Amino acid sequence: MSEPLGAGVTLGDVQRSIRELYGARDEARGDAGTFLWLAEEFGELATALRSGTDEELALEMADVLAWLATLANVRGIDLGGAFRRKYLGGCPGCGRSPCECDPLEKP
């Protein structure tokens, strides 16, 4: 097993850790079942945003990230690579950094 996650954790580290913890289980569940768990975690995140403590909010954000990493693992997606391709060249909408898109529209 790799070293515990700490400061400077990458998306690759997240995916690797989740795979080591739950990989066989996740593969057996498949992408549809995993997506349902991710959706449930978004609901829990919404509740924490509305009425949770900062610690509850942080832990729900961690759960959402973990389930997103799980879904990426099940589908064979490298989240770090996808993020780099989409966002590190600037805003996907206008290509600038910081974004200059109309604030009323999704970039």
N, C-alpha and C positions, 0 to 999 in steps of 0.2 A: 504494500500500500504506500502511496506517496505521503509526503509530509503534510501535517495539518495545515489548513488554510489560514492565512494571516494577512498582514498588510501586503498590499500589492498583488492581491489575488487577480487572476485573469479569468476571462470567460472559459478558456480552455481548462483551467484549474477546476472551475465549477463543474463543467461537463465531466471531466475525468473523475472527480470525487463522487458525483452522483452515480456515474457508471459503476464505480467500484463498490459503492454501497448497495445499489439496487438494480444493477444491469439486467440480470436474468429475470427478475420480477417485472421490470419495465418492458422487456421484450415480449414476455408472455401476455401482458395486458394490451399491448399494441397502441397505435396512435389514437384511435377513437376513445378508448378508455382513459388514456393519459390526458387527452384534451378535456374530458369531462372533469377530471381532478383539477386541472389548471383553471377551468372556469369556476369551479367551487372556490378555489383560492382567491380568485379575483373578487368574489362576493365577500369573503372574509376580509380582504384588504379594504373593500368599500366600507364595511362596518368599522374597521379600525380607524379609517380616515374620519369617519363621522363621530365616533365616540370612544376611541381607544386611547391608551397612553402612548407616548413616544416609543416605548419598548415594544408594546403590542404591534404598533404600526411597523416598526423595523422588522420584527419577526414575521409578520405577514408578507412584507416585501421579500424577505429571504425565501419564504415558501413559494411565492410566485416565481422568483428566479429559479428555484430548484425544479419546479414543475415545467418551466419553459426549457430548462436544460435537459430535463428528462425527455420531453417531446422531441427536441433536437437530436438527442442521442438515438431515440427510437427510429427517427427518419434519416439518420446519418448526415445531419447538418452540422457544420462547424460554425457555431454562433460567432466566435471571434472573427473568422474570415468574412462571414456575411455582414457583420457590423462594419468592418473595415471597408468592404466594397461599397456599402451603401452610404456611410456617413463621414468617413475620414477625408473625403475629397471636398467637403462642404455640404451645404444643405442639398438634399436630393431634389428639391423644387427649383431653387434659384442658382445653386452651385456656389453660393457665397458663404463666408464665415466671418462674422455672424450672419445668420439668415436675414434676408431682406424681403422675404415674401410678405404678401398682404397678411396682417395679423388676424384677419377674420377668416382666413382660409388655412386649411391644413397644408403644411409644406410638403 
